[in-house]
Amino acid sequence: MSEQNNAQEPQFSIQRIYVRDVSFESPKTPDIFLKEWKPAVNLDLNTRQNSLEDSVYEVVLTLSATAKIDDDVAFIAEVQQAGIFLIKGLGADDVSHMLGSFCPNLLFPYARETLDNLVVKGSFPALMLAPINFDALYQQELERMKQESSTQKQ
């Protein structure tokens, strides 16, 4: 009887956190170092997840930063930070929330540090990214999907 109760209890654990892919380009060096450093920085963020086996999921958080001075690209840096997570005993909506918000939130500090290190090693000033509210992004994505589904039904 206690085995059945344990099977019903929610479980979450981090199995592994790792860098899946890293890329850094600085196509206009060394000329870009002669320009005044007032870049326009664009940050793109993406998450994806896939089921590896029953109750085990991989979540990949991708951060891409592009810095430009005028029309010249100073650098392009991209990090795919991934994690493998065990999630058991939760309903489908709760698992979706864990994969879409909670897990990316755990991965973000690792990705932010790796991205910052890449930029600094490229001899550029540190790229200090502010925290990101993954709960808000997850809710926005749910709303977008809800609107798409209601548009398709009409």
N, C-alpha and C positions, 0 to 999 in steps of 0.2 A: 504494500500500500504506500509506503514512503517513497518507493521508486517512482510510482505514478505521480505523486505530488512534486517530486524533483523535476520530472519531465515537463510539468506544466509551468514551472517557475521561469520567468524571463532570464535569459543569460546573454551577456555581451562580453566579448574579450577581443583584445587586439592580438592577432596571431603574428603579424609582421608589418613593419613600416619600411619602405625602401624607395630609392630613386629608380624610376622606370626608364626615364630618358632625360638627357640634359643637352642643351644646345646653346652656343654663344657665337655670335658673328659681330664683327666690327669692320664693315666693308670700306669705310673711308679713313682708316688709320694710315699713316700718322697725321694726315692733314686735319682731321677733325679735332685733334688736340690743340691746334693753333687758333681755333675759334673760341669766342666767349661762350662759356658753359651756361646756356639758358635754354635747355631742351624742352620740347613738347614730348611728354611721356604718355604713351598709350598702354594700358594694361588690359589684357583679355584674360578671362577666367572661364574655365569649363570643368565640369565634373561628369564622370560616367561611372557606371558600375555594371558588374556582371556576376552572375552566380557561378561559383567554382564547383560546388557540390552542395548537398543538402545543408542549409543553414550557414554556409561559408561563402563570403562575398569578397570580391576585389573592388575597391573604390580607387579611381584615379583622378587626382586634382591636377589640372594643367594651368600654369600661370605663364603668360607670354607678355613680355615687356618690350616695347619698341621706343627708342629715344631718337628724336630727330632735332637737328638744328637747321632751321629753314627747310630746305628740301633734302638735305643730306642725312642719311641714316647714321647715327653715331653707333648704336648697337641694337641688336635683337637678341634677347635672352629668353629661353624657354625651359621650364622645368615640368616634368611629369612626376609628381610625388604620389606614390601608391601605398595602399595598405590592404592587408587581408584581415577580415573581421569575422568572428563567429557571432551570429545573432540567432537566438532560439527563443521559443516560447512567446513570441509576439504576433499580433495580427498583421495582415498584409499592409495596412495603412501605417502602423507603427514601424514596420521594417522599412517601408519606403521613406519614412521621415528620418530614420537612423541613417540610411544610405545616402539620402539627399541633403541632409543638414548636419547631423551629429558627426559622422565620419569625416566629411570634408573639413569641418571645424577642427578636428584633431590633426588632420594632415597639414593644414595651412601654416602653422609655425615652422614646420620642417621645410616646406616649399619656399616660404618667405626667406628663410635663412640661406637656403641653397641659391636662390635667385640673387640675393644680395651679395653673396660670396662670388658668384660669377661676374657680376658687374664690377666689383672692387678689383678682382684679379685681372679684369680687362683694363684697369687703370682709370676707371671712371669713379665719380663720387658715389658713395653708398646710396642704394635705392631702398629707402625705409618705407615699406608698405604699411598702411594703417590696417587695423583689424577689419575683418569683413563679417557682416551679419549674415551667416548662411541660412538662418531660420527665415529671415525676410526674403532672401533669394529663393528659397524653397517654396515659400507661400506664393511668391510672384509666379513661379513656374506652374504651380497647381492652378492658379487663376487663369494663366495663359492657356493651359491644356483644357480647362473647363470651358473657356470661351471658344476655343477651336472646335471642341466637340459639339457645343450648342450651335455653332455656325454650320457645321457639316450636317446636322440633323434638319436644318431648315431648308 
